[in-house]
């Protein structure tokens, strides 16, 4: 493995440790994951040390995204921030929900920088329709 690949792997593994630590810390994590860990019978903060270790979680059950309360997904570190809820169309049953705070703004801003001003004039109002 080359140095660049090894360095990228080390940075990714460090990022995973930080993210797992944050989401499973009682002062910053969201109620869902803080309640999930004791039921799962293992502590991700101790057992997830690399990207490869994320396999220990198994498959994410998308049924968890159906119904509410949606604030169970809100990290405690962001408890005082307004949230936006995006829902699926519900074609496979009860709609699935996801929350965000600012990521949709960041995504749209980055995407808009790729569009030609001749077709998407700067300063204009846009309507975004797309999958949630």
C-alpha positions, 0 to 999 in steps of 0.5 A, spaced: 500 500 500 502 506 498 503 512 502 498 516 500 493 510 500 495 509 507 495 516 509 488 516 507 486 510 510 489 513 517 485 519 516 478 516 514 479 511 520 480 517 525 474 521 522 470 514 523 472 514 531 471 522 532 464 521 528 462 515 533 465 518 539 460 524 538 454 520 536 455 515 542 456 521 547 451 522 552 452 530 551 452 530 543 449 524 541 441 523 538 436 519 543 436 514 537 443 512 538 444 513 545 438 508 546 440 503 541 447 502 544 445 499 550 440 494 547 445 492 542 449 490 547 456 493 545 459 500 545 461 502 539 466 507 542 470 501 544 469 497 538 469 501 532 476 504 531 476 504 523 472 504 517 472 497 516 469 496 523 463 499 521 460 493 519 459 491 526 453 495 525 450 490 520 444 493 515 441 499 517 433 498 518 430 503 514 423 502 518 427 506 523 426 512 519 418 511 519 414 515 523 416 519 529 418 523 533 423 525 528 427 529 534 429 522 536 434 523 530 437 530 533 443 530 536 443 533 543 449 538 541 444 541 536 438 541 540 437 548 540 437 549 532 431 549 528 430 542 524 427 541 517 424 534 515 424 531 509 419 525 507 419 520 502 412 520 498 410 513 502 410 509 495 412 503 500 408 504 506 408 510 511 413 515 509 420 515 511 423 521 514 430 525 515 432 531 518 437 536 517 439 543 519 444 546 514 446 540 510 441 541 504 443 549 504 450 546 503 449 541 498 445 546 494 450 551 494 455 547 492 451 544 486 449 551 484 456 553 483 457 548 478 451 551 474 452 556 468 449 563 469 446 563 462 441 558 464 441 559 472 442 566 473 445 568 480 440 572 485 434 568 482 429 564 485 429 557 484 425 551 485 428 545 487 424 538 486 427 532 487 428 526 491 429 526 498 
